[in-house]
Amino acid sequence: MAFEITPYYLENLQNLINSNNDKEVRSLFKEVHYADIAEVLDEVNFDEAIYIIKLLDSEKTSEILMELDEDIREKILENLSAKEIAEEVEEMDSDDAADIIGELSEERQKRVISALEDDELVADIKELLSYEDDTAGALMAKELVKVYETWTVAGCMRRIRGQAKDVTRVHSIYVVDKEEKLIGRLSLKDLIIAKNEQKISEIYIPKVDAVNVHEDEEEVAKIMAKYDLEAIPVVDENNVLQGRITIDDIVDVLKEEAEKDYQLAAGLVQDVDSDDSIIELTKARLPWLFLGLIGGVGAFLIMEGFHGVFAKYAALFFFTPLIAAMAGNVGVQSSAIIVQGLANDDVKGSINSRLFKEMLLAALNGIILALFLFLFVWAYQGKMNLAMAISVSLVIVIIVAGLIGTFVPLFLNKRGIDPAIATGPFITTSNDIFGILIYFMIAKMILGI
């Protein structure tokens, strides 16, 4: 049965904390998964969360800390001493340990590192912190199982047992030469059935996918998704094995990227949460809202320039929201498909071929919609020339919007800018302006005003 946080559970927990019943609180969490405990900490107040973290053993709380929201974790770390943080860090894999220490101020980083008793972990953390954010080096863990090609099967088995105790999950066994260069991987099945006196060089698999320490984490995610990998080794420029990246780290990367893209598409220029301050939320939202305001002013100036058209054909004014809405919707649809394709690495071929395909698609959709609109305007207004002007304008507007929605994300991607920005207010506002301009220009030409 799935764990459920009920009002009764929370009330019971808070009563136990208020009465300082440490034994019962420990008992309450004894069989509870660390991810579920993290959810509990989200529900209780801050003082109660600190109480629970300090009460439970570091083996469990180290996992809980990694499951918490970054803002909550930051507040909890601020209330723990350097020694207490060090105790948590020593129970973590090197990548998680580096992440935790990386969130601290430089002064606290030094104090926590000084409190660590494991010299090898200290060296690993310092190395991981030296890599740039969002790279394979910053994402990898140093814990792995590696064997040398010169070892015998019997010797390899003995040494693997010693290495495996420090690795949470053994996804792969990597083979290196005497210079520590990655040369292949070892199948557990081949290792088990091989003769004790055989050399690893006789049974290892020379083909192994690897990434460079400076590779962007999004590229790592694409490689692991493409080849359906649970883990991938990380090497330096000399192909020396440095660490490994596992699928759970990649899931976190994909989740963060999806959240960032979603916020960009919604017109938020920085990563924010609903619990952030009003000032932070305003700073994140205002730039795109201001862009929308500029777009609205631009649309007003365009419409004012065609006041003579309105004077003779007032009905054109009432179809303006329809034209603007269709332009925005088509643009967002086109850009969303391209952004998704770029994220999945499915967009192939030249930009021209993509634009041509989108133009044909937009033209087909535009003609179908325009035929319906033509019949409606003709029947409602009784003026064929007006119906023709509005319908032809709709077709052209949809084609242009589709081209803009396709071109902009491709252009941004070529320039190294996140194309997700093209699925939000940027596309909507630009297409609104172009749509209205095209609408009135074509209407003016067809109606002969």
N, C-alpha and C positions, 0 to 999 in steps of 0.2 A: 504493500500500500504506500502511495506517495505521501511524503511528509506534508502536513498542512498546518499553517499558523492560524490558529483559532483565537478568538477573544479570550476564551477560557485558558488557553495555553499561555498567552501573554500575561494575563492577570496572575496566574499561578507563579510564573517566572518572576514577575515584579514583586510579588509578596515574599518569595524566597530571597531575593536580593535585598529587599528592605529589612528582612530579619537576619541578614548576613549568614544564611544557611548555605555555606559553601559546599558541603557534602551533597545536599540535594540538588543544587544547581549543576554540579559536575555530573551527578547521576542523570539529570534531565537531558544533558547533552551527550551522554556516553555513546549511544548508538545512532546519533544524528550526524548526517553527512556534513562536511565542512561548508559546502555550498548552501545547504539549508540554514546552517548557523549564521552565515553571512546575511541571509534574508532576514533572520530574526534580529540581527544587529541594526538592520535598516528600520525595523519597526519600533525598537525601544529607544529611549532618550539617550543622549550622549554619555552621561555619567554611568548609566547601566551598561552601555556598550563597552566602556573602558573597564568596568568591573569584570565583565565576562572575559574580555581579552586577557586581563591580568590573572584571572583565576584558572583558566584552562592551560594545559601544558603546551609548550612551544611547538611540538610536533603537529598539533592540530591547528593552533592559532596562526602558524605560518601559512597554512593553506587557506585559512579564512581570510587573512589579510589580502591575499591575491584575488579573492573573489569579490571584495568590496568595491564599491564605487570609488573612483580616485579621490573625490573631494572628502568623502567620509574617512578613507584610509589616511589621507593627509592630516586630518584633524586628530585621528587616533595616534598617529606617529608623533605628533607634536606633544602629546601627553605621556609619552613613554620615554624613559631615560635611554641614554646611549647604550648602556649595558642590556636593557630589556630589548631594544631593537636588535642588538647583536645576537641575542639568544634566539630571536625569531629568524634572523637571517641565516644563522648556522644550520637551520633545519631545511633551508630552501635549496633548490637547484641554483646553479650559478647565474642563469639568466634572470630568474625571479629575484635573486639577491641583488643583482646589479640594478634591476628596475626599482626596487625599494630604496636602495641607497641613492640612486639617481634622483629621487624625488625630494631628497633632503637638501638643506642649505650646505654650502661648502664646509662651513665650520662643523656642522653636525656629522657630515660625511666622514671627516677626519676622526672625530671622536668615536663614531661607531666602528670604523675600520680598525682603530687602535684597540677597541674592546674585543675584536674577533680573535679567537685562539687558533683557528685553522689558517696557517700560513698559505697553503695552496689555494684555499677559497679567496683569501685576500688578493693574491696574485691574479686569479681569474676575474674577480670583480673589477680590479683596476684595468685589466686588459679590455673587458667588455665596455667599460665606461669610456675608454679612449676612442671607440668607434663613433662615427657620426650617427645621429638618430635616423631611424627608418632605413637602416642598412642591414644586410645579413649578419654582419659582425656584431651589431648591437642587439640583434634578435636571437642569436644562437646561444646554446648552452655548451659549456665545456665538457660536461659529463658524457662519455661515450665509451663504447667497447671497441678497442682496436688491437690488432695482432700484427706481428711481423711475418713477412713471407718466409723468413728463414726458420721459423719455429716449427717444431714437430707437432702433430695433432695432440699427442699426450701432453706436451708442455703447454700448448695453446689452451687446452681445457682447464688446466690448473690456474693459469693466469686470468682466464675469462671469469672464473669464479670470484677472484679477487676484485676485478674491475666492476663486475655486474652489481655488486652490493651498493655501489654509489650511484647507480643509474635506475631511475624510477621505472622506466620501461625500456627493454632492449628491443629496438626496432630492427637494428642492423648491426652486423659486425664488420668493421672496416679493416682493410688490409693495407699496410704501409711498408715501404722499403726501409733500409737502414738510415736514410736521410729524412725519414718521417713523411715522405711524399705519398699521397694517396694513389694506390695502383689498382684497387678493386674492392670487392666485398666478398663476404663469406656466407654461404648458405648453411644454416644450422643443420639441415638435413645432411648435406655433404660432410659436414664436420662429424656428425654422429656416426655415420656409416663408414667413414674413412678408417684406415688402419693407424694404430698409434704411432708407428714409425714414419708415416708419410709426412712430407713437408707441406706447409700451407701453400707454398708456391705451386704445388701440383694440383690443388683442388679449388683454389679461389676463382671467383668470376671477375675477369678483368674489366668488364663494362660496368661503370657506375656513374650516375648523374651527380654532379656537384655544382655548387655556386661559389662565386668569389666573395670574400668578406665585405667588399664594397658594393656588391649588387644591391639594387633597390629592393626593399622588402615586398613591394607589389609584384615585381618581376619574379621573385622567389615564389610567391603565392601562385602565379600563373604557371610556373614550371611544375610545381608540386601537383597542381590541379590537372595539368595536361597529362602527366605521366602517372597520376593516381598514386602518389608517394605518401607514406606515413611519416617518413623522415628523410632528410637530405643532408649530406655532409657539406661542410663549409671549408674552403681552402684559401690560402693566400696566393700572391702572384707567382710563387714558386711551386704551387700545387701541394704545399705542406698542409696536412690536415690540422684544422684549428678548432673545430667543434661541429655541432649538428643542430639542425632546426627541425622541430617536430610539428605534427599536424595541429596540435592544440594551440601552438603559437601562431600558426597561419590562420586558424579560425578567428583568433583575436584581431589579427591584422585586417581580415576581410570584414569583420564586424565594425571595426573603427572606420574603415574606408567607406563602408555602406552608410554609416551614420553621418560621416562628413559630406558625402555626396548628397544625401537626403537633405541636409541642412543647406548646402549650396543651392540645391534645386528649389528650396523654399525661400531663398534670398537671405540667408544668414552668412555673414562674412567670417565668422569665427566659431569655434566649437563652444557651444553653450548647453547648459542643462536648465530644466524648468525651475530648479531650486536656486539658480544664480541670482545675484542682486539685480534690482531694476536698472541700475547703471550699466552693468555688464550686458544685460539683455538689450538695452537701448542701443549700446555701441554696436552690437551684432546685427540688429535689425535696421537701424536708421539709414546706412548707406544705400541699400537697395530700395528702401522706401523713398529716399530722396531721388534716386534714379527714376522711380515711377512718377514722382511729382514732375520732374523735368520732362518725362515723356508725355505726361498729361498737358503740360504747358505747350509742348511742341505740337500735339494734336489740336489744341485750341487755335494756335497760330495758323495751322494749315486750314482748318475749317473756316477761320475768319477770312482767309484769302480767297475762299470760294463762296462768299456771301451772296454773290450775284446768281450762282447756281441755285442756292436755297430759295432766293426770291422768286424764281420761276418754277422750280420743282421742289416744293417743300417736302415731298415724300422722301426725297433722298436723305434728308436729315434723320428720319426715323429708322432708316436701314443702316445708319452708321454704326451703332453698337453691334449689329449682326456681322458686318464686315470685319470690325476690329476683333470680335470674339473668334470668328473663324480663322483669321490670320494667326492669332495667338495660339489657338488650339492646334492647328496644323503644325506650326513651328515647334511647339513643345513635343508633339508626337514624333516628328522627324528627329529632333535633337535627342530625345530620350532613347530612340532605337539606336542611333549612332553611338551615344555615350555608353549604352549597355554593350554594344558590340566592341567598342574600344576596351572596356573593362574586361571583357571575356577574351580579348584578342581574336575576335571573329571578323573584324573589318579588314578585308583584303582588297588588293587592287588599287587603281589610281583614284584620285579625288574626282577626276572628270567622269569616270564611269559611274561613280556613286551619285554624282549630281545629275547625270543623264537619267539614271534609273529613277531617282526621286522626282525628277521633272515629269516623267511619264506617269508615275504613280499619282502625283498631285494633279496632273491634267485629267486623268481618268476620274478621280474622286471629285474634282472641281466640276467637270461636265455633268456628272450624275446629279450633284447637289444643285448646280445652276439650272438644270432642266426643271427640277421641282420648284425652285424659287421663281423661275420665269413664269410658269403657269400660275403660281400664287399671285404675283404682282400684277400680271395681266388680268386675272379674274377679279382681283380686289380693286385695282386702280383703273382698269379699262384702257390703259395706254401701252401699246406694244413697244414703242421706242423707249419708254421708261423701264419696262420689264427687261428689254434687251440690254440697256445700259447697266442696270444693277447686276444682271446675270453674268454678262461678259466680265464685268469688274470682279465678281466673285471668283471666276475661273482664274484670272490673272493673279489676283491676290493670293489664292491658295497655292498656285505654282511658285510664286516668289517666296511665300512663307516657307514652303517645303524646301526650297533651295537654301534659304538663309538658315533654317533649322538643321540642314545637313552640313553646310559649309562651315558654319561657325565652330562647332565642336571639333571638326577635323582640323581646322586652322589652329585652334587653341592647342590641340594635342601636338601638332607639329612644332609649336612654339614652346612646348614644355609646360603649358598651363593646364590645370585640371579642367577637362572638358565638361565636368558636371555643372560648372557654373553656367553653361549654355542652356540648361534645361529649366531654368527658373525665370525670374523677372527680367533678366537681360534679353532673352529671346522674346518673351511676351511683349515687353515695352517696345523693342525695336520693330517687331512685326505689326504692332498696333499703329505705329507712326507710318511705316511704309504702306501698310494696308489702307489707311485712310487717304494718304497722298495718292496712291494708285487709283483708288476708288473714285475720287473726285476728278482726277485727270481724265480717266477713261470715260466717265459719265459726261464730262464736259464735251469731249470730242464727239461721242455718239449723239448726244442731244443737240450739238451744234450751238452751244451757248457761247 
